[in-house]
Amino acid sequence: MAKRKKIKVDKIEAEKRLKKIIPLLKKAYPNAKTALNYKTPFQLLVATILSAQCTDVRVNIVTKDLFKKYKSPADWVKADLKQIEQDIKSTGFYRNKAVSIKNSSKDIIEQFNSKVPDKMAQLITLHGVGRKTANVVLGNAFGKPAIACDTHVIRLSRRLALSKNADAVKLEFDLAEIVPKNNWTVFSHLLIFHGRNICKARKPDCENCQIAQYCPAANKPDLW
Ligand code: SF4
């Protein structure tokens, strides 16, 4: 693939295009939501930590048994680290993930009375929890407006000239300025669904893209 040209971003113009893009994506993906299975904020926190560099399908296979074995933060704290590693091994990066889950569980017990906090400032104090994980939990488990920037959100936001930033945190703040707050959570899901189905990393299917009319990168490989 040729070297990617720098995208030009005009916030006012991007905001206008978003008014067209969001309804079209909602129509294309009416059931856009997280693919991770969970019943409680704590389960979603664990599933999101496990989902780093791993497919949601694989995480759901693993958590099916995992959530029966480890029911509360206390269960993770009590468990032997080596055993946790074995139990989550197939999700990859299992040593770091095991430490993150065990230590964040300890933080939740000691700092937050065994309940997952529902504020960004508190969530990011948990061991191994960054803004992306915190936003997934806030947006999905607590129903608060939250933009979670994963690889699809980063790629599509740049192709759609919504931001020039590839850094997830900078991008989150850029998007927060132009995406209406009531659409923050669903917007991440819409871009993830569109990224998986049409606007794929290596070869976006611009011919069949529902939002091509509003995309500066449509049929322009030098902007992918
Ligand atoms: S037009 Fe092409 S590059 Fe733009 S969002 Fe659609 S698939 Fe992606």
Residues whose N, C-alpha, C, O or C-beta is under 5 A from the ligand:
A	BS01	SF4	R159 I198 C199 P204 D205 C206 C209 I211 A212 C215 A217 A218 N219
